Amino acid sequence: MEAISLPIYSTQGKEVDTLKLNPLVFAGRINLAAMHQAVTAYLANQRKGLASTKTMGEVSGGGRKPWKQKGTGRARVGSIRSPLWRHGGVVFGPHPRDFHYQLPQKIKDLALKSALSAKLKENNLIILENFQAPNPKTKEVINILSNLKLTRQKDQKQQKVLLLLEKIDKALKRSLRNIGFLDFNLAKDAHVYEVLTHNKLLITKEGLLELTKRLKA
């Protein structure tokens, strides 16, 4: 497959260069099954699995038989903590468990390649020369996003933006974290779920090279 070239933009929103995308990563073929498996595994691994209920034997009290077995005319009962009674135990209720499972690395890589190719086909992949604000302040970051036309446009809904960087220092992190429509991560740690759940993918040139190197390995 022939390599696709994308423009590289400056923080002022001007095209300054072009970059050829690696066809091994941006192959154009989108594997929906791999993406589904990767997203399902990611969401399962986020679950805490802390839901817990008590069985009849775990509820405090109920050690003495409420009344004798026969002769009362009432139903036989062995404990006031019977699941049939109020404040009794729970039958087949949830207990703490681990939902975590591991996908093969090849499937995860294929899913991420597919997600990136999907963003490319939708024209939602933007490459940035670098992401250096003159002053590490939220206002400066908003100005950069505005130059790239990633802030809310007239009569349009604000789109969610994912910013992938090659490195994030403390000052930059403080300036990024207060923007509601923007999420950020290291490019080398990018995963399928965050790519698919954002409308626009903004990635620095160095971050893209790191991500490409990871997926080629």
C-alpha positions as MATLAB code, in Angstrom:
seq = 'MEAISLPIYSTQGKEVDTLKLNPLVFAGRINLAAMHQAVTAYLANQRKGLASTKTMGEVSGGGRKPWKQKGTGRARVGSIRSPLWRHGGVVFGPHPRDFHYQLPQKIKDLALKSALSAKLKENNLIILENFQAPNPKTKEVINILSNLKLTRQKDQKQQKVLLLLEKIDKALKRSLRNIGFLDFNLAKDAHVYEVLTHNKLLITKEGLLELTKRLKA';
ca = [
       0.000    0.000    0.000;
       1.249    3.464   -0.898;
       2.186    5.680    2.048;
      -0.231    8.504    2.859;
       1.117   11.979    3.582;
      -0.483   14.300    6.112;
       0.252   17.982    6.753;
       2.021   19.025    9.936;
       0.611   22.114   11.630;
       2.213   24.652   13.923;
       0.579   25.910   17.118;
      -0.581   28.919   15.063;
      -2.616   26.569   12.861;
      -0.398   26.974    9.787;
       0.856   24.091    7.662;
       4.637   23.905    8.036;
       5.558   20.462    6.656;
       4.228   17.058    5.623;
       4.803   13.588    7.047;
       4.494   10.220    5.348;
       2.553    7.778    7.478;
       3.918    4.290    7.870;
       1.743    1.883    5.811;
       2.399   -0.895    8.366;
       0.419    1.110   10.918;
      -1.968    3.086    8.732;
      -2.817    0.216    6.405;
      -6.358    1.432    5.893;
      -7.982   -1.890    6.817;
     -10.225   -1.543    9.861;
     -10.729   -4.691   11.908;
     -13.972   -4.197   13.852;
     -13.682   -7.520   15.685;
     -10.256   -6.648   17.090;
     -11.439   -3.199   18.193;
     -14.490   -4.742   19.891;
     -12.323   -7.220   21.788;
      -9.890   -4.508   22.858;
     -12.632   -2.143   24.089;
     -14.450   -4.939   25.934;
     -11.213   -6.026   27.628;
     -10.349   -2.446   28.586;
     -13.766   -1.828   30.161;
     -13.663   -5.178   31.972;
     -10.233   -4.339   33.389;
     -11.568   -1.031   34.764;
     -14.161   -2.821   36.902;
     -13.405   -2.941   40.618;
     -15.477   -6.031   41.301;
     -16.245   -4.891   44.865;
     -19.999   -5.645   44.956;
     -20.657   -7.917   47.904;
     -23.664   -9.463   49.656;
     -23.953  -11.717   52.709;
     -25.287  -15.221   52.611;
     -27.514  -16.624   55.356;
     -24.456  -17.901   57.204;
     -22.695  -14.508   57.092;
     -25.499  -12.300   58.438;
     -25.068  -11.683   62.163;
     -27.661  -13.221   64.490;
     -30.121  -15.981   63.775;
     -28.254  -18.654   65.703;
     -31.306  -19.807   67.654;
     -34.284  -21.516   66.064;
     -37.219  -19.018   66.289;
     -39.775  -21.640   67.357;
     -40.005  -25.373   67.615;
     -40.304  -27.454   64.472;
     -43.792  -28.849   65.035;
     -47.005  -28.027   66.823;
     -47.218  -24.262   66.331;
     -49.228  -24.265   63.120;
     -46.667  -21.991   61.519;
     -44.188  -22.758   58.761;
     -40.999  -24.431   59.925;
     -38.067  -22.002   60.211;
     -34.504  -22.714   61.184;
     -33.205  -19.133   61.452;
     -34.480  -15.554   61.415;
     -31.758  -14.892   58.833;
     -33.470  -17.081   56.238;
     -33.369  -15.533   52.727;
     -37.190  -15.557   52.848;
     -37.215  -13.172   55.803;
     -36.546   -9.462   55.988;
     -32.928   -8.812   57.041;
     -32.095  -12.348   55.953;
     -29.222  -13.507   53.782;
     -29.069  -13.139   49.983;
     -29.275  -16.137   47.685;
     -26.723  -16.194   44.833;
     -25.835  -12.531   45.401;
     -22.664  -10.878   44.036;
     -19.332  -11.352   45.778;
     -15.970   -9.636   45.195;
     -14.350  -10.950   42.037;
     -11.675  -10.031   39.521;
     -12.974   -9.229   36.029;
      -9.491   -8.703   34.615;
      -8.307  -10.652   31.611;
      -5.444  -10.234   29.188;
      -5.691   -9.968   25.406;
      -2.878  -11.176   23.146;
      -0.574   -8.282   22.261;
      -1.105   -8.839   18.524;
      -4.860   -8.272   18.895;
      -4.301   -5.091   20.927;
      -1.866   -3.747   18.338;
      -4.214   -4.630   15.485;
      -7.088   -2.895   17.276;
      -5.073    0.281   17.833;
      -3.912    0.300   14.202;
      -7.544   -0.062   13.130;
      -8.649    2.797   15.384;
      -5.904    5.069   14.026;
      -6.796    4.129   10.446;
     -10.444    4.939   11.194;
      -9.499    8.409   12.456;
      -7.394    8.916    9.334;
     -10.272    7.929    7.026;
     -12.609   10.296    8.873;
     -10.084   13.163    8.495;
      -9.991   13.420   12.280;
      -6.233   12.914   12.684;
      -4.204   16.103   13.104;
      -0.408   16.155   13.383;
       1.180   18.980   15.332;
       4.797   20.081   14.958;
       5.080   20.429   18.731;
       2.899   21.476   21.631;
       4.726   24.248   23.386;
       2.669   27.058   24.863;
       4.539   30.366   25.433;
       3.243   30.301   28.984;
       2.004   27.028   30.471;
      -1.504   28.362   31.129;
      -4.941   27.066   30.214;
      -5.686   30.228   28.211;
      -2.639   29.632   25.998;
      -3.689   26.040   25.357;
      -7.197   27.201   24.408;
      -5.644   29.635   21.923;
      -3.661   26.803   20.304;
      -6.780   24.639   20.028;
      -8.673   27.595   18.589;
      -5.967   28.097   15.941;
      -6.407   24.455   14.961;
     -10.230   24.925   14.877;
     -10.748   22.385   17.635;
     -12.782   24.647   19.895;
     -16.524   25.031   19.524;
     -17.506   26.542   16.186;
     -20.668   28.546   15.568;
     -23.857   26.412   15.629;
     -21.799   23.284   16.263;
     -21.465   20.995   19.243;
     -18.096   20.977   20.986;
     -16.101   17.955   19.884;
     -14.036   15.861   22.283;
     -10.304   16.067   21.576;
      -7.569   13.606   22.529;
      -4.064   15.044   22.689;
      -1.164   12.588   22.491;
       2.265   13.923   23.436;
       5.794   12.539   23.551;
       6.246   13.951   27.080;
       4.179   15.815   29.664;
       5.750   17.961   32.366;
       3.981   19.208   35.494;
       3.421   22.754   34.199;
       1.860   21.515   30.960;
      -0.266   19.003   32.845;
      -1.712   21.791   35.015;
      -2.598   23.841   31.940;
      -4.311   20.911   30.206;
      -6.333   19.333   33.007;
      -8.934   22.125   33.340;
     -10.212   21.912   29.751;
     -13.414   19.902   29.786;
     -13.423   18.748   26.157;
      -9.722   17.828   26.107;
      -8.083   14.639   27.349;
      -4.375   13.924   27.077;
      -1.964   11.040   27.354;
       1.511    9.948   26.343;
       1.521    8.731   22.754;
       3.396    5.573   23.700;
       0.615    4.687   26.183;
      -2.332    5.337   23.839;
      -5.063    2.695   23.814;
      -8.022    1.894   21.591;
     -10.797    3.013   23.942;
      -9.581    6.596   24.289;
      -8.932    6.923   20.542;
     -12.450    5.727   19.670;
     -14.250    7.786   22.319;
     -12.894   11.121   21.050;
     -13.964   12.953   17.925;
     -10.561   14.419   17.075;
      -7.091   12.976   17.566;
      -4.340   15.573   17.934;
      -0.838   14.124   18.080;
       2.609   15.699   17.965;
       5.096   14.644   15.302;
       7.439   13.078   17.874;
       4.528   11.386   19.612;
       3.379    9.858   16.320;
       6.881    8.555   15.597;
       7.006    6.935   19.061;
       3.571    5.376   18.580;
       4.497    4.110   15.111;
       7.703    2.580   16.472;
       5.722    0.802   19.200;
       3.193   -0.673   16.756;
       5.853   -1.768   14.262;
       7.757   -3.770   16.888;
];
